[in-house]
Amino acid sequence: MSNWAVLLISGRGLDPNEVNRILSIKADKIRTNDMDGIVIWQLNSTLEGNSSLMDHIEDILKRIYPVRKQIHELSTKYQISLVCNVDIEESKRKVLIPPKYLVILGYIGAQLEIYV
């Protein structure tokens, strides 16, 4: 297992090219669920899997911080999620997220999902 984090913007009618333009960030991956029509715009952490979970989260937050207002506006139409995986050995069955990260996630309207 390894640590990773991705930011997802998803919803019906989401135009990935519009999100790329609004954020001036190109998605690392775009997926469409043909069953329900939900389109997912995905931004991956740029770090290796052996980096700590906090480093992965910080990597994504640093990249999106300049466009946090635009992401906040997108959150009125689409779901925003920061999805993370943490290696159980690193976590010691406990994951602590610094308040400054939670404030940023709250401001942009993102939910936090952590898988162990």
Helices and strands as residue ranges (DSSP letters): E 4-12, H 16-23, E 29-33, E 38-44, H 53-64, G 65-67, H 68-74, E 79-85, H 88-91, H 99-108, E 110-115
